[in-house]
Amino acid sequence: MISITSMPSHEPLQPGDDLVTHLAASPRPAIIHYTAEGRTELSGRVAINWATKMTHLIDSYGIASPDAMLVDLPVTWRSLVLVLGVAWCELECTTDPADAAAILTDRPDTYFNEAAELFITQHTEVDAALVDVDDEVLSHADQALLPVPDIIGNAQTTLQQPQQVDARTSGVLIRAQDLRLDGAVWWAMVDAWRRSQPVVLVDEADDSQLERIIADERLG
């Protein structure tokens, strides 16, 4: 049973608490991404809107719990909101393409011969036989239909976080360049969100630039 009890803002959510409602109501940014093009900020509400659309897109292709999905993505703001939708659908996670009903990736050539439905994102040209997530997701509604599963409990892991993940007192800083999303990185993000803290992604930065970002975002 998922608890929807209101939590004091200074207390982190626990497994079983409703992360979706918490994120949507949070006054702080949920995701901040620094790229060569500039700074992108998504509020919790915007992140949840994207995730909601992703749940509808997944459902429209007949993918539903307890189906398994393989996620092979770079660490970007778009990857985060799409995977939040995957987590909301409570799909099983797998690293074996043969076990997957669907694969969410930016590398279609790697999986083109697999039987799974291929959901392609962050790729310039998408074959018509595949699901062009970045195009199709926008056409779906942002009204939630699915109940909220235990996203926090499902994300918890004892896997060691990579050195690119820097969990700080007021948020998590992730050096995202060349980093792929895995269970340890995903838990670092969910752990920040349950504490009402932002996930800050940085593609390229030297030490002085990182220190400036830490100060600007008040990560402590």
N, C-alpha and C positions, 0 to 999 in steps of 0.2 A: 504494500500500500504506500503510495507516494504522499508525503506530508506537504501541505500547502500552508503550514503555519507561518505567519509573518515572523521574520527573525530580526533582532536588533542589528543595525547596520554595522556595528563593530564586531559582531560575531560571525565567523565563517559558517556557511551552510554545511550541513553534514550529509552523508549518504542517505538517500530517501527524500531529501528536500527538493523543491521545485526550482531547478536552475534556470529554466526558461522564463518563468515569471520574475525571478530575481534579476536576471539580466535585462529584461525589458523595462523594469522599473528603476534600474540603477541610473543615477545622475552622471556617473563618470563614463568616460570612453571605455569601450570593451576591447577595441583593437586599434592600434596605431602602427602604421607601416611606413618606414622611411625607405625610399628608393631613390635612384638617380633622378627621377622625375619630380620628387618632392615628398611631402608628408600627406598620408591619407589617414583620416580618423573615422571610425565607425562607432556610433553609440551602441549601447546594448540593444535598444529598440530596433535600430537598423540591422544589426547582426541577426536578431531574431526574425525580422521580416525576410531576410535572405534565407535563413534556415527553414522557415515555414514554406517558402516557395520550393526549396529543395525537397522537402518531404512530399509535396504534391507531385513533383516531377518523378521522383522514385516510384511513388504509388502508381502513376500513370503508365509505367512500364511493367506493372505486375510484380514488383519487388517488394517484399514485406517480411517482417519477422516471422519465422526464424531463419530466413534466407541469409546467406553470407555475402559480404562485400569485401573485396580487396581494395585498399586505398594506397595509391602510389602517387604522391603529390609533393611538390615543393612547399616550403613554408611561406605562404603569402596570406594576405588578408582574405583573398577570395577562397583559398583552400580552407581556411578556418571556418568561414560561414557555411560552406558546403558540407564540410565534415560534421559541423554541428547539426545540420539537417540529417545526415546519416545516423548520428548518435540518437537523434530524436526518434528515428524510425526503429531503433533498437535492433539493428541488423547485427548479426554475428560478424566479427572481424576474422579475416583469414589472410595468410601470406601465400597460400597455394592457389594459383589461378584455377586449378582443376576443381577446387571446392567452392569457387565463387559463383553465385548467381549473377553478380554484377561486379564490374571493375571501374573504379573512378580514378582517372589518371590524366596526366598531360603528355604521356608517351604512348600513343596508340599503336605505333609500330611494334612495340614490345609484346603486345597482347592481341594483335590482330587475328591470329589463328585460334584464339581461345573460344570456347563455347559460350562464355559469359556475355551478358549485355555490356557493351563498352560505353561508359559515360565519360566524355572527353571535355576537359576544361583547359583554359589557358594555352590553347594551341591555335595557330593562325588559320589552318585549313583543316576542316573535319570532314571525313568521308561521309557521304549521304547515308551510308548503311549504319553509321554510328550515331550515338546521342550527342548532339552539340549542346552541352550543358549551358554554356555562357549565353547562347541564343534562346534556348527553349525555356530555361528557368524563369526568364523575365515575363513570360506569358502566363505564369501561374499565380494564383491568388496568394495573398499574404495573411489570410484568415486561417488560423490553426484548426485542424480537424482531429489530429491524433492526440491521445492522452500523452502526458509527459512521463517517460520512464525514469529510472534512477540513473541519470547521466553521470552524476558524480561517482556513485558507487561502481558503475560499469567502467569508468575511466581509471579508477585507482589502480596503481601498479607499483611493484617494487623494482621495476627495471631502472637501471642507472641512467640518469639524464646525461646527455652529451655535454661536452665542455662549452658548447655555444649557448647553453641555457644558463642564465644568471638570475636566480630567484632573489629578489631584493625585498626590502621591508614594505614597499608600497607598490609592487608590481613585478612582473617578470620581463626581463630584457633578453631577447633572443637574436643572436647574430644569424640571420636567416640565409645568407648567401651559401648556395650549394647544399643546404640542409634539407633533408627529406622528412616528411611527417611520419612519426612512428608513435608507438604507445607511450613511451616516456615523454616525448615532446608534447603530445596531446594532454597527458595528465598535468604537466606543468602549466598549460593554458587553462584547463578546467579548474585547477587549484587556485590560480589567480582570480578567475571569475567568481568562484564561490566565496572569495574574500573581498569582493567588490573592488578588485584591482584590475588595472589594464594589462593587456598583453602588448608589449612593444617589440615590433620586428624591425630589424635594421639590416639592410642588404650589404652596404659597404660603408665602412667608417674606420678611421684610425682611432687611436686611443683618446686623443683630445676631442675628436668629434663625439665619441661614445660618452665621454664625461659630460659634454655639453648637453647631449640628449638626456642623460640621466638627470641632470639638473633641470632642464626645461620641462621634463615630464614628471618631476618631483618623485622619482622612484626611490630615493633614499639610499 
